[in-house]
């Protein structure tokens, strides 16, 4: 429950919506990439991405989405046959299927090898460049700031810093406290 402020998606205030209302209201406007993927284990990669077909008015082509996130050749694999990074890529593909206006991503690089972290951030950057808004919750501050327009630094649930990401990444106090420099 929001304690202050408003949340607008495409001009519509959804701040007071409960989870049922939010799920029912124009679900294809918001894509979610959960911290723990939430993939269906007994469905193939292609079938997991096609789940979004049930809620979208104008979905993308599932095979094209898998290609976009680097899993085109893994379409017949089940989630357990994919690495953690590939599962994250699959979750991102599923979130993109409905052509959302905004994608909310919760810790997409958590637990991944450095090479896969770079791959995941490349995909996030491509999503952003395509015109889709990305709301990224991420502890890898340096990577997140390097691809972001705006940033908010939270400590114990409170915003302690905010501003243009390019300003924050170059701020000496931010470098010392959050970037290990």
Secondary structure, DSSP 8 states (H G I E B T S, - for coil): --SSS--EETTEE-TT--HHHHHHS-GGGEEEE-TT----TTSBHHHHHHGGGGT-SS---HHHHHHHTT-GGGTT-BGGGS-HHHHHHHHHHHHHTT--SEEEEE-TTTT--HHHHHHHHHHHHHHHHTT-EEEEE-S-HHHHHHH-SEEEEEETTEEEEEEEHHHHHH-HHHHHHHS--
